[in-house]
Each structure stands twice: as C-alpha cells, then as structure tokens.
Amino acid sequence: MRRPVLHFLALALSLGFASTSLHAQDWAKARLEASPRHHEYVPLKHGDRTVQAFVVYPEVKTKAPAIVLIHEIFGLSDWAKEMADELAGQGFIVVAPDLLTGFGPNNGGSDSFASMDATTKAVSGLDATVVTADLDAAADYAKKIPAANGKIAVAGFCWGGSKTFAFATHRKDLSAAFVFYGSGPSDVTTITAPVYGFYAGNDARIGATIPATTDAMKAAGKKYDPVTYEGAGHGFMRAGEAPDASPANKAAREQGFTRLVTLIKEMKSAPVASNATHNKTVAAKKTAAPKSQCHDSSMQMAGSM
C-alpha cells in the first residue's frame, strides 16, 4: 500500500523541481516587465528563413551605437532579454536574435521548449552556417536602424561568447566584439575588430584556452584584451544578478558590466587591430564555484562559423 504513495510523492517532487527549473528566471522577467524602455519583436528575413529578434531602444536624444546580443546555450531566455534591456538603459540599441526561431516544437522558438535540457540540446545542434546568416541579418538590421549611429558591436555569453568570437572572424564592419566566457576560434587571422574577453577565475575549462588564444591573436596582430575575474564562476553575468548570487559572482557581474559599458562608449567607427595585451586578472572574493552555471556546446563548435 505504501508504493503508490511513494510513487505519487516522487512524481510531485519531480514536477516541483521541473517547475523551479523552468521558472528560475522569474526575477529577470519581473525586471524586464518593469522596464520603461521600448521593446519590440522584429522578423528578420534572409533567404527563405525568418528569424525573430528582440529589440530594445534606449531613452536618448541622439543616435546610439547598436549591439547584437548573442544568447547563452539556454536560448533567448528572460535573462537574455533583461540583459538586452539593461544595455539599452545605458544608451545603446540592442538587437537580440532568437537563434532557435523555427526549430522548436510547432516551429516555435526558445520559449516553445518544455525543458531547459531540450533547449540546450537544440542550441547545441544548431547549424553554424545558419547561425552566421541569422547574425548577419541582425547586424544588417542594426546598422540600418534610423536611430543608430552606424557603429555596431557584438556581445555574447557562454555558447554565445564563442559564437561572438567566431562571428568576429566573419563580419568586417564590427566596431568591437565582447566575449563573455567563450572560447576562441582556431583561425583568428580574418578578425578586424578589437576583441575584449570577460572570463571567470573558477572556470578552468574556458580559462585553459586563453593562453593559446592570446598567442594566436598576438601572432596575427589583432587586439585582444582578456580580463579574468577571480573567484567568479562560468556564467557570472547571469548568476551575479540572481537573488542568491555569491559575493564573487556579484562583484564580477558589476565589474564586467561597468567595463562593457565603458568600452562600448569608447568604440571607434573604424575597426582597429593591434598586438594583443597580456591577460589581466581582477581580484574578487574567493568563494566556491556556484552549483549551476552554463556551458557552450563543445570546444570544436567555437571555430566552426
């Protein structure tokens, strides 16, 4: 007689955990809904494909730089949209394409998947050429926005960080590329924009790739400025905003965001390439790495674009 009761309890617990996982970014959704800025969804057509993009405008008088934001392996989540809104709050136009557009259940996008595991698997399986074409469409759109000043940059997180670095090898009119805890591509010789890296001290998997990337960028005469935030874990830009953020992740998030905004404001219209600088490390409180962060799909995918 106890077995059905135990089975019911197990089922209830599993559903509870699933619900917690799916709604773990309620705090990001609440902040997004409270934003005074203009948000819109724009269909970007290229060839026979249309990708949906989340676009946020700043409340400014003058024309602004445009940022193409590449989401994590978790798709265009509430946090990714909230991050886009925060950047717009600093005076930038942000275009965040949903790279899962059309690949979800019933031809849906990121919000059509039933679980984070399903979303992660779908992002991991995206065709690199399709991703590049989607990002090109987003960059082309951003560049032509009447309220934009012609400067465009790309910023990506986790899986999107690796895709940001790879996109910089393809797109020649970028003013800058901002790579958040993503690995570098195998060939960097075609990069024209300066690349700025944001890395976590407690992220040996990605951290181990920085020396080789630094050497490759220096040998190719490209500007690469990586900064490592000690004590932070992979995914600190998202984890550092969460209600349960560790002190190190919170500090890294605040420092990383300030650095990002400053660099965007200092962007030049014409890309400039120069020899790489050494990897800087920013001290922060040392804590244990958070239990759950994010990851890019595989090291091989980083240079596949």
Number of C-alpha atoms within 10 A of each C-alpha: 5 6 8 9 10 11 11 11 12 12 12 12 12 12 12 12 12 15 12 12 12 14 13 14 17 14 15 21 17 12 14 20 10 8 13 11 15 12 18 10 14 17 15 18 14 13 6 5 13 15 21 20 25 20 24 26 23 23 16 13 8 10 17 24 23 30 32 28 32 28 28 27 23 27 26 24 18 21 26 24 24 22 22 27 26 20 22 26 19 15 21 25 27 33 28 29 29 25 24 24 22 17 17 17 12 9 10 13 20 24 17 17 20 13 14 16 10 15 23 21 13 19 22 17 11 15 12 17 11 13 19 20 16 24 27 18 20 27 24 14 17 26 21 12 14 10 18 19 17 18 22 26 25 29 24 24 29 28 30 29 31 29 33 33 29 28 25 26 19 16 17 14 18 26 25 27 28 27 28 29 32 32 32 28 24 14 15 22 14 13 26 25 25 23 24 20 24 27 30 27 23 20 18 13 14 20 17 11 14 22 13 12 20 22 16 20 25 18 13 18 17 24 23 25 19 24 21 24 25 22 23 32 29 28 24 32 27 22 23 21 19 18 11 10 16 23 16 26 31 23 23 30 23 16 16 22 17 11 14 18 14 12 14 23 13 9 18 15 15 14 17 16 17 15 17 22 15 14 15 14 15 16 15 19 16 15 15 12 19 18 6 10 13 19 21 24 20 11 17 11 21 24 19 17 21
